[in-house]
Amino acid sequence: MRIGILGTGTLAAALGEGWSRAQHEVVIGGRSRDDKAERLAERLGRGALAVAPREAATGRDAVLLAVAWDGVASALGLAGASDGVLERTPLIDPTNAVAHGVGALLTGPGESMTGGIAGLAPGAQVVKASPPLSR
């Protein structure tokens, strides 16, 4: 599979490592202009590449949105989601709209995290995924 990852943090690294090890084509698009995506791609090895966010989202079999909730709009904007780049693409959403350390919900009454993401990425097949709870 050709998998794009938007983000460079812990979740991007963990899933990227598994996908790379399984010999999937993995590309990483970071939001910032530093070299985090380069360092992660180098760490993953096995042909993983750091690319611009739009390239990470274009022509992929699936895209992982591995950013904190407050970076969702920015990451999807840089990826060209509002232009339809993710149309008919599974967009894996493991985000949680909560204030870290406090646990306060950041969505309004009647709003959903996945609905907000779907609105930012028209035509994407948004799939909600949550990491397992620690034991």
C-alpha positions, 0 to 999 in steps of 0.5 A, spaced: 500 500 500 501 507 499 500 510 505 501 517 507 502 520 514 500 527 516 504 528 522 511 527 525 510 525 533 509 518 537 503 516 533 506 517 526 512 514 528 509 507 531 504 506 525 509 508 520 514 503 523 509 498 523 507 499 516 514 500 513 516 493 516 510 490 513 514 493 506 508 498 505 510 505 501 510 510 507 511 518 506 511 523 511 508 530 511 510 534 517 506 541 518 512 545 520 518 547 516 523 544 520 526 537 519 522 532 523 519 529 517 526 528 514 528 525 521 522 520 522 523 518 515 530 516 516 529 513 522 523 508 519 528 507 513 526 501 508 524 507 503 520 511 507 520 519 505 519 525 507 515 530 503 510 536 503 504 535 506 500 535 499 504 530 496 503 525 503 496 526 501 495 525 494 495 519 490 495 514 497 491 508 498 490 511 505 492 517 509 493 517 517 492 524 520 497 524 526 497 531 529 494 534 535 487 536 535 489 543 534 493 542 528 488 538 524 485 544 520 492 546 519 495 539 517 489 538 512 489 545 509 497 544 507 495 537 504 490 540 500 484 537 503 479 542 501 481 542 494 479 534 494 486 531 494 483 526 499 477 525 495 475 517 496 481 516 500 481 513 507 483 518 512 485 515 518 483 519 524 486 517 531 485 525 534 482 526 540 479 533 541 481 534 548 485 539 552 491 535 554 492 534 561 486 537 563 481 533 559 476 538 557 472 537 551 474 542 545 468 540 541 461 544 541 455 541 543 452 536 538 459 537 534 463 531 533 471 530 532 470 526 525 464 530 523 469 536 523 474 533 520 470 530 514 468 538 513 475 540 512 476 534 507 470 533 503 470 527 499 475 523 504 472 516 507 474 518 514 475 512 519 475 514 526 481 510 530 483 510 537 489 507 540 488 502 545 487 505 553 494 503 557 493 498 562 
